[in-house]
Amino acid sequence: MDLIPAPRHVTPGEGHLVLGDDTGIAAGAGTEDTARWLRATLGAATGLALAPKDAGARDVVRLAVSEGLEPEAYRLRVTADGVTVEGGAPAGVFWGAQTLRQLLGPDAYRRAPLPGRDAWRLPLVEIEDAPRFRWRGMMLDVARHFMPKEGVLRYLDLLAAHKLNVFHFHLTDDQGWRVEIRRYPKLTQDGSWRSRTKYGHRASELWEDKPHGGFYTQDDIREIVAYAHARHIAVVPEIDIPGHSQAAIHAYPELGNTDVVDTSALPVWDTWGVNPNVLAPTDATLRFYEGVFEELLELFPSTFIHVGGDECPKDQWKQSPTAQARIKELGLADEDELQSWFIRHFDTWLSERGRRLVGWDEILEGGLAPGATVSSWRGYGGGITAARAGHDVVMCPEQQVYLDHRQAAGPDEPVPIGFVRTLEDVYRFEPVPPQLTVDEARHVIGTQANVWTEVMENDRRVDYQAFPRLSAFCEVAWSELPAPAERDWADFERRMNAHYRRLDALGVDYRPPSGPLPWQKRPGVLGRPIEGAPPNV
């Protein structure tokens, strides 16, 4: 069967079950959200009512939470009498329903029935399945290029269709602040818009000379979180500190190193790269961001809160009398330990409120905060170090799963930056490095693909970069696969031929297997390969 991600065990039967006007749904306790989702999606695609029905009747889709299964595991049985989807918890039932949708064919992904279709058939089958990792995520950067709320909701549906369960929401950066904080209104009034935007890689000579921006109100965020929750996706917000903060400094200049630079003259940044303007390591800055996080915790129930911590140049701290006095006061060795002190403060602050801090692997420099989880992006090294020290790790190395990187070696990619990573490369990605012992490997709680949007000016470009590679990534995150060299690429490619039709029905503007379409080629400045380009352009 052409299922993605591949399930653990499939026992095919003979024949089909035909769904019709009499087909109903029997929702057991805890499965009500999945029943509503099935009626909304399959009901729209098939035109069937899928009305409530007794579990003992024929021609029924039975949803049940069953003891003995892992929380996200499911068992799906299609017999001549009907369909049974059991999960160890409501999430498992939902993932089983996603597989059920795949079994119905690509037209089950449309929003209205196609004319002339006379029957909806399910193959008789029994499937037993469970995920490999508990963190299966995608990070979406909405700071560099803002994605309106409807686009975010659409991506939550795409994650759910691929059994991904973490949405890492990169909400702030030098180029824009995207979440309403009511006690600090200037963050969005002033910090969410920039006057112009570098077009393409930062080496490009082109500019888009018009304002760009936007932000999510707190009610927008509540809607996004509720929408994700109904799809068993955790939304992990990221407020990037102490680097990548020029938008916040523009709104509130006192947050910057005012004894080194005139922060009142700093705009919201309009280009890409590593910015030298970082937060001042003062008590006032700590209190300000405690206020930010207080409102954030009310909006996001996720256990994990991401604080960034990446690409924080220390030049201003080295020159700042205020920063140097703080290093001396705290008895720190250097500026790296000063950043560690900054991160440790919020690790303690979040822990006291029942949350867990997660940050990019630079938070290892100067000493890792006691409760911190590490997003290992600069290769595997940071994750290996953290796991050996007993810290949880999310593997997301730029060399494998940064989806803003180019998908072919030639100049035809829209903006050919970074490492070449093909669909097959992503399929052969292994999140757990072989250097770890069995006990150490248990700290690799999962993996995620990262979508940085410096060179993605709209949803269509995000689709092109993310897909179909995200479809390969979801199998790496979910399925029990052999070692990378032993993976059956030909079988995955065959299954992708069917999956492309699902993506077509969903309206995903993926990169075609044969390469870019004419509109996606950009000659000249944006078309030349940029060797060794950094991941965060």
DAPEKA-V504833 format. One record per residue. N is the residue number from 1. PHI is phi as a letter, one per 30 degrees, with the letter a starting at -180 (none if undefined). PSI is psi in radians with two decimals (999 if undefined). D_LAST is the distance of its C-alpha to the last C-alpha in whole Angstrom. Layout:
# DAPEKA-V504833
N_PHI_PSI_D_LAST ; N_PHI_PSI_D_LAST
This chain:
# DAPEKA-V504833
1_none_2.60_40 ; 2_c_0.99_37 ; 3_c_2.43_35 ; 4_b_2.17_31 ; 5_d_2.74_31 ; 6_d_2.27_34 ; 7_d_2.89_37 ; 8_d_-0.84_39 ; 9_b_2.26_42 ; 10_b_2.17_43 ; 11_c_1.73_47 ; 12_d_2.58_48 ; 13_c_-2.88_51 ; 14_c_2.28_53 ; 15_j_-3.02_53 ; 16_b_2.71_51 ; 17_c_2.24_51 ; 18_c_2.18_51 ; 19_d_2.46_50 ; 20_b_-2.91_52 ; 21_d_-0.45_53 ; 22_d_-0.11_55 ; 23_d_2.29_52 ; 24_b_3.13_51 ; 25_b_2.28_49 ; 26_c_1.86_50 ; 27_c_1.98_48 ; 28_d_3.00_49 ; 29_e_2.31_48 ; 30_i_-0.08_44 ; 31_c_0.21_43 ; 32_d_-0.68_44 ; 33_d_-0.71_40 ; 34_d_-0.66_40 ; 35_d_-0.77_43 ; 36_d_-0.72_41 ; 37_d_-0.75_38 ; 38_d_-0.76_40 ; 39_d_-0.67_43 ; 40_d_-0.71_40 ; 41_d_-1.01_38 ; 42_d_-0.58_41 ; 43_d_-0.74_43 ; 44_d_-0.74_41 ; 45_d_-0.64_40 ; 46_c_-0.39_44 ; 47_i_0.10_46 ; 48_d_2.53_48 ; 49_d_-0.62_49 ; 50_h_0.89_48 ; 51_d_2.78_51 ; 52_e_2.48_51 ; 53_b_2.71_54 ; 54_d_2.45_56 ; 55_d_-0.42_54 ; 56_d_-0.07_58 ; 57_d_2.90_58 ; 58_d_2.91_57 ; 59_h_0.93_54 ; 60_b_2.56_52 ; 61_c_1.94_48 ; 62_c_2.23_49 ; 63_c_2.27_46 ; 64_a_2.51_47 ; 65_c_2.21_46 ; 66_b_2.35_47 ; 67_d_2.69_48 ; 68_j_-0.20_47 ; 69_c_2.63_44 ; 70_d_2.73_41 ; 71_e_-0.69_39 ; 72_c_0.07_36 ; 73_d_2.73_39 ; 74_b_2.79_41 ; 75_b_2.18_44 ; 76_c_2.15_44 ; 77_b_2.21_48 ; 78_c_2.02_49 ; 79_b_3.12_52 ; 80_d_-0.34_55 ; 81_d_-0.33_56 ; 82_l_-2.85_52 ; 83_b_2.39_49 ; 84_b_2.20_48 ; 85_c_1.99_45 ; 86_c_2.46_45 ; 87_b_2.72_42 ; 88_d_-0.34_42 ; 89_a_3.01_41 ; 90_e_-0.60_40 ; 91_d_-0.74_36 ; 92_d_-0.70_38 ; 93_d_-0.73_40 ; 94_d_-0.74_37 ; 95_d_-0.60_35 ; 96_d_-0.64_39 ; 97_d_-0.56_39 ; 98_d_-0.71_35 ; 99_d_-0.69_37 ; 100_e_-0.74_40 ; 101_d_-0.73_38 ; 102_d_-0.69_37 ; 103_d_-0.42_40 ; 104_d_-0.19_41 ; 105_j_2.94_39 ; 106_d_-0.49_36 ; 107_d_-0.27_38 ; 108_d_-0.12_38 ; 109_c_0.10_35 ; 110_c_2.93_36 ; 111_c_-0.01_37 ; 112_a_2.66_40 ; 113_d_2.47_43 ; 114_d_2.45_43 ; 115_d_2.56_46 ; 116_j_-0.07_49 ; 117_d_2.22_48 ; 118_c_-0.19_51 ; 119_a_2.61_50 ; 120_c_2.04_47 ; 121_c_2.45_48 ; 122_c_2.32_46 ; 123_d_2.49_47 ; 124_d_2.21_49 ; 125_a_2.74_47 ; 126_b_2.24_47 ; 127_b_2.27_43 ; 128_c_2.26_42 ; 129_a_2.69_39 ; 130_a_2.65_37 ; 131_d_2.68_33 ; 132_d_-0.76_32 ; 133_c_2.63_29 ; 134_d_-0.31_30 ; 135_c_1.89_26 ; 136_b_1.71_25 ; 137_b_2.96_22 ; 138_b_2.32_19 ; 139_c_2.29_16 ; 140_c_2.13_15 ; 141_d_1.93_12 ; 142_c_0.11_14 ; 143_d_-0.75_13 ; 144_d_-0.83_10 ; 145_b_2.14_13 ; 146_d_2.37_16 ; 147_c_2.08_18 ; 148_e_2.81_22 ; 149_e_-0.74_24 ; 150_d_-0.62_26 ; 151_d_-0.65_23 ; 152_d_-0.79_22 ; 153_d_-0.69_26 ; 154_d_-0.73_25 ; 155_d_-0.54_23 ; 156_d_-0.67_25 ; 157_d_-0.70_28 ; 158_d_-0.66_26 ; 159_d_-0.80_25 ; 160_d_-0.68_29 ; 161_d_-0.36_30 ; 162_c_0.23_28 ; 163_h_0.55_29 ; 164_c_2.45_26 ; 165_b_0.15_27 ; 166_b_2.25_24 ; 167_c_1.81_22 ; 168_d_2.01_19 ; 169_c_1.71_18 ; 170_d_1.71_15 ; 171_c_-0.30_17 ; 172_b_2.59_16 ; 173_a_-3.06_13 ; 174_e_-0.53_12 ; 175_c_0.02_12 ; 176_l_2.55_15 ; 177_c_2.16_18 ; 178_c_0.08_19 ; 179_b_2.32_22 ; 180_d_2.21_26 ; 181_b_1.91_27 ; 182_d_-0.58_31 ; 183_d_-0.25_32 ; 184_b_1.28_29 ; 185_d_-0.42_29 ; 186_d_-0.35_26 ; 187_e_-0.67_23 ; 188_c_-0.56_24 ; 189_d_-0.75_26 ; 190_c_-0.53_23 ; 191_c_-0.07_20 ; 192_c_-0.04_19 ; 193_b_2.43_19 ; 194_c_2.72_17 ; 195_d_-0.48_19 ; 196_a_3.08_16 ; 197_b_2.32_13 ; 198_d_2.31_11 ; 199_c_1.99_11 ; 200_j_-2.79_9 ; 201_d_2.74_6 ; 202_d_-0.31_6 ; 203_d_-0.15_9 ; 204_d_2.61_11 ; 205_c_0.10_14 ; 206_c_2.58_15 ; 207_b_2.59_15 ; 208_c_1.80_16 ; 209_d_1.13_19 ; 210_a_2.69_20 ; 211_d_2.57_20 ; 212_b_2.41_18 ; 213_l_-2.86_18 ; 214_k_2.84_21 ; 215_a_2.92_22 ; 216_c_2.24_24 ; 217_d_2.92_28 ; 218_d_-0.58_29 ; 219_d_-0.60_31 ; 220_e_-0.80_28 ; 221_d_-0.76_27 ; 222_d_-0.68_31 ; 223_d_-0.78_31 ; 224_d_-0.79_28 ; 225_d_-0.74_29 ; 226_d_-0.71_32 ; 227_d_-0.76_31 ; 228_d_-0.75_29 ; 229_e_-0.69_32 ; 230_d_-0.32_34 ; 231_c_0.25_32 ; 232_h_0.69_32 ; 233_c_2.23_28 ; 234_d_2.31_27 ; 235_c_2.01_25 ; 236_c_1.89_23 ; 237_d_2.60_21 ; 238_b_2.16_18 ; 239_c_1.92_19 ; 240_d_2.09_16 ; 241_b_2.73_18 ; 242_d_-0.11_18 ; 243_c_-3.04_15 ; 244_h_0.77_12 ; 245_b_0.31_16 ; 246_d_-0.53_16 ; 247_d_-0.72_17 ; 248_d_-0.70_20 ; 249_d_-0.64_21 ; 250_e_-0.76_21 ; 251_d_-0.68_23 ; 252_b_1.51_25 ; 253_e_-0.44_25 ; 254_d_-0.22_27 ; 255_d_-0.37_24 ; 256_d_-3.13_23 ; 257_d_1.39_24 ; 258_d_-0.32_27 ; 259_d_0.01_28 ; 260_c_-0.63_26 ; 261_b_2.64_24 ; 262_d_1.57_25 ; 263_d_-0.35_23 ; 264_d_-0.27_25 ; 265_c_0.00_23 ; 266_d_2.20_20 ; 267_d_3.03_19 ; 268_d_2.24_16 ; 269_d_2.48_13 ; 270_c_0.10_12 ; 271_b_-3.01_9 ; 272_c_2.92_5 ; 273_k_-2.88_5 ; 274_c_2.09_8 ; 275_c_2.33_11 ; 276_d_-0.25_14 ; 277_d_1.91_16 ; 278_b_2.95_18 ; 279_d_2.58_21 ; 280_d_2.42_24 ; 281_d_1.11_26 ; 282_c_2.85_29 ; 283_d_-0.62_31 ; 284_d_-0.67_31 ; 285_d_-0.75_27 ; 286_d_-0.79_28 ; 287_d_-0.68_31 ; 288_e_-0.86_28 ; 289_d_-0.42_26 ; 290_d_-0.69_29 ; 291_d_-0.71_30 ; 292_d_-0.86_27 ; 293_d_-0.52_27 ; 294_e_-0.79_31 ; 295_d_-0.62_30 ; 296_d_-0.71_27 ; 297_d_-0.47_30 ; 298_d_-0.46_32 ; 299_c_-0.60_30 ; 300_c_1.96_28 ; 301_d_-0.02_31 ; 302_e_2.47_29 ; 303_d_-0.67_30 ; 304_c_2.39_26 ; 305_b_2.18_24 ; 306_c_2.31_20 ; 307_c_0.24_20 ; 308_i_-1.91_16 ; 309_i_0.07_17 ; 310_c_2.76_13 ; 311_h_1.01_12 ; 312_c_1.64_15 ; 313_d_2.52_15 ; 314_c_0.13_19 ; 315_e_-0.80_20 ; 316_d_-0.67_21 ; 317_d_-0.62_23 ; 318_d_-0.55_25 ; 319_c_-0.29_26 ; 320_d_2.09_27 ; 321_e_-0.61_31 ; 322_d_-0.81_30 ; 323_d_-0.72_28 ; 324_d_-0.64_30 ; 325_d_-0.64_33 ; 326_d_-0.71_32 ; 327_e_-0.78_31 ; 328_d_-0.77_35 ; 329_e_-0.71_36 ; 330_d_-0.11_34 ; 331_i_0.61_35 ; 332_d_2.75_32 ; 333_d_-0.65_31 ; 334_a_-3.01_28 ; 335_d_-0.52_24 ; 336_d_-0.74_23 ; 337_d_-0.48_26 ; 338_d_-0.74_26 ; 339_d_-0.69_23 ; 340_d_-0.70_25 ; 341_d_-0.73_28 ; 342_d_-0.84_25 ; 343_d_-0.70_24 ; 344_e_-0.65_28 ; 345_e_-0.81_29 ; 346_d_-0.43_27 ; 347_d_-0.82_28 ; 348_d_-0.78_32 ; 349_d_-0.78_32 ; 350_d_-0.70_30 ; 351_d_-0.68_33 ; 352_d_-0.31_36 ; 353_c_0.29_35 ; 354_i_0.32_35 ; 355_c_2.95_31 ; 356_b_2.32_29 ; 357_d_2.41_25 ; 358_b_2.47_22 ; 359_b_2.86_19 ; 360_d_2.82_16 ; 361_d_-0.17_18 ; 362_d_-0.34_17 ; 363_d_-0.15_20 ; 364_d_-0.47_22 ; 365_d_2.22_22 ; 366_i_0.01_25 ; 367_j_2.32_27 ; 368_d_2.36_26 ; 369_d_2.52_28 ; 370_e_-0.71_31 ; 371_c_0.18_30 ; 372_d_2.53_26 ; 373_c_2.51_25 ; 374_c_2.23_22 ; 375_c_1.88_19 ; 376_d_1.78_18 ; 377_c_-0.45_14 ; 378_d_0.90_14 ; 379_j_-2.87_17 ; 380_d_-0.29_20 ; 381_e_-0.84_21 ; 382_d_-0.69_21 ; 383_d_-0.68_23 ; 384_d_-0.82_25 ; 385_d_-0.78_26 ; 386_d_-0.78_26 ; 387_d_-0.70_28 ; 388_d_-0.43_31 ; 389_d_0.06_31 ; 390_i_0.28_32 ; 391_c_2.56_29 ; 392_d_2.66_27 ; 393_b_2.43_24 ; 394_c_2.03_22 ; 395_d_2.12_20 ; 396_b_0.97_17 ; 397_d_2.37_16 ; 398_e_-0.55_12 ; 399_d_-0.35_14 ; 400_c_-0.73_16 ; 401_b_0.51_15 ; 402_c_1.87_12 ; 403_d_-0.04_13 ; 404_d_-0.25_9 ; 405_d_2.71_10 ; 406_d_2.71_13 ; 407_c_-0.03_16 ; 408_a_2.82_18 ; 409_d_-0.36_18 ; 410_d_3.13_19 ; 411_d_0.09_18 ; 412_d_-0.17_19 ; 413_d_2.57_16 ; 414_e_-0.85_15 ; 415_b_1.65_11 ; 416_d_1.45_12 ; 417_c_2.82_8 ; 418_i_-2.75_9 ; 419_d_2.58_12 ; 420_d_2.13_15 ; 421_b_1.89_16 ; 422_d_3.04_20 ; 423_e_-0.74_22 ; 424_d_-0.67_24 ; 425_e_-0.79_21 ; 426_d_-0.67_21 ; 427_d_-0.51_24 ; 428_c_0.15_25 ; 429_d_2.35_23 ; 430_c_2.02_25 ; 431_d_-0.48_24 ; 432_c_1.96_27 ; 433_d_2.52_27 ; 434_d_-0.27_30 ; 435_d_-0.32_30 ; 436_d_2.50_31 ; 437_d_3.01_35 ; 438_e_-0.77_36 ; 439_d_-0.72_36 ; 440_d_-0.67_33 ; 441_d_-0.42_31 ; 442_d_-0.34_33 ; 443_d_-0.17_30 ; 444_d_1.61_27 ; 445_d_-0.16_28 ; 446_l_-2.83_25 ; 447_a_2.76_22 ; 448_a_2.69_19 ; 449_c_2.46_17 ; 450_c_2.32_13 ; 451_c_1.62_12 ; 452_d_2.42_9 ; 453_c_0.41_9 ; 454_e_-0.73_6 ; 455_c_0.35_8 ; 456_b_1.67_11 ; 457_d_-0.20_14 ; 458_a_3.08_17 ; 459_e_-0.62_18 ; 460_d_-0.69_19 ; 461_d_-0.59_16 ; 462_d_-0.78_15 ; 463_e_-0.83_19 ; 464_d_-0.72_18 ; 465_d_-0.68_15 ; 466_d_-0.63_17 ; 467_c_2.51_20 ; 468_d_0.12_22 ; 469_d_-0.55_20 ; 470_d_-0.48_21 ; 471_d_-0.64_24 ; 472_d_-0.72_24 ; 473_d_-0.70_22 ; 474_d_-0.58_25 ; 475_d_-0.65_28 ; 476_d_-0.72_26 ; 477_d_-0.52_26 ; 478_c_-0.85_30 ; 479_d_2.69_32 ; 480_d_1.68_34 ; 481_c_2.69_32 ; 482_d_-3.13_34 ; 483_e_2.64_32 ; 484_e_-0.75_29 ; 485_d_-0.35_31 ; 486_c_0.00_34 ; 487_d_2.51_32 ; 488_d_1.45_34 ; 489_d_-0.67_31 ; 490_d_-0.69_34 ; 491_d_-0.72_35 ; 492_d_-0.74_31 ; 493_d_-0.69_31 ; 494_d_-0.77_34 ; 495_d_-0.57_34 ; 496_d_-0.52_30 ; 497_e_-0.61_33 ; 498_d_-0.63_34 ; 499_d_-0.53_31 ; 500_e_-0.61_30 ; 501_d_-0.58_33 ; 502_d_-0.78_32 ; 503_d_-0.67_28 ; 504_e_-0.79_30 ; 505_d_-0.55_32 ; 506_d_-0.12_30 ; 507_i_0.48_28 ; 508_d_2.19_25 ; 509_c_1.10_23 ; 510_d_2.85_22 ; 511_d_2.14_21 ; 512_d_2.62_25 ; 513_e_-0.50_26 ; 514_d_-0.08_27 ; 515_j_-3.08_23 ; 516_d_2.57_21 ; 517_d_2.84_24 ; 518_e_-0.71_24 ; 519_d_-0.36_23 ; 520_d_-0.11_20 ; 521_d_2.34_19 ; 522_b_1.82_18 ; 523_d_3.02_19 ; 524_i_-2.37_18 ; 525_e_-0.76_15 ; 526_d_-0.19_13 ; 527_c_-0.14_15 ; 528_d_2.40_15 ; 529_d_2.46_14 ; 530_c_1.78_11 ; 531_d_2.41_12 ; 532_i_0.37_11 ; 533_d_2.45_7 ; 534_d_2.79_6 ; 535_d_-0.68_6 ; 536_c_1.42_4 ; 537_d_999_0
